[in-house]
Amino acid sequence: MIRSILVGGDKGGYNILKHFKDSETMSVIGVIDVNDDAPGMKLAREMGIYTSNNIESILKLDPELIIQVTGREEVLGQLKAVAGDIRLNNT
């Protein structure tokens, strides 16, 4: 199972989280967003999934894949700076 992090908890992140909720191939282990009230952040907390406002906190979760759904270039740049060898999917 692929351990993944969602960066962006708005509608896109929420929909991806719902989609992979019962997946046998991908596990969402964390959601990162600056807005604690974003729908994906709320759903992640309800599901017992780690949430944070800090991009660098993803490193402690040891993900295999980062899915960036914010649509913001500056967030993509921050992720590239901290991701190292972690696969990064920019949607």
Secondary structure as GFF3:
##gff-version 3
##sequence-region A 1 91
A	DSSP	beta_strand	2	7	.	.	.	ID=ss1
A	DSSP	alpha_helix	11	19	.	.	.	ID=ss2
A	DSSP	beta_strand	26	32	.	.	.	ID=ss3
A	DSSP	alpha_helix	39	46	.	.	.	ID=ss4
A	DSSP	beta_strand	50	52	.	.	.	ID=ss5
A	DSSP	three_ten_helix	55	61	.	.	.	ID=ss6
A	DSSP	beta_strand	65	68	.	.	.	ID=ss7
A	DSSP	alpha_helix	73	83	.	.	.	ID=ss8
A	DSSP	beta_strand	87	90	.	.	.	ID=ss9
###
